[in-house]
Amino acid sequence: MKSWTREVLETGDISDAMGPDPIGYIAYHADGRMMATVFRRDRMRPNGEDGWTRAEKAELFDTMLAYVARYSLDGGRVVHHVERAWNPSWELDLSRPFTLEDGRLTISGAPGVDPVTGESVIYRMEFERA
């Protein structure tokens, strides 16, 4: 992953969705399956031997994304038919415009609601071929 940004529709403000320089991978396989994982680079580390508090677990949940899916192409859109996800509300069809140029995949999101802020946003992810 090279970047993941979010644009607030009301203001046009653009910011990093998972902080600067996120760690992420997306893999498309010839059998029509794919997987995606994204993590904030600065995720918290364990603090002692007591394990995580509920608040810390919630923060970890909010600093990642992961799912597995079947995929199909529909013109200039890729459709991820999500089967399992870190967030069960994502277990549906995600249809996104994409471009693939010079080993760089850019996936744009349809307008949605940021789960943290409640703002209407558009996400944009860029991946470079590994």
Number of C-alpha atoms within 10 A of each C-alpha: 21 17 19 24 19 21 19 19 15 9 9 11 10 14 14 16 18 22 17 15 15 20 18 21 17 17 11 13 10 6 8 12 16 19 19 15 17 18 21 20 15 13 14 11 9 10 9 7 6 7 10 14 10 9 9 14 11 11 13 16 13 17 18 19 16 17 20 20 22 17 21 15 14 11 8 10 16 18 18 23 19 21 14 16 18 15 13 11 9 15 17 15 15 16 19 18 17 19 13 13 8 7 10 15 18 20 20 20 16 14 13 14 15 15 9 7 8 9 14 16 23 19 21 20 18 18 18 16 12 7
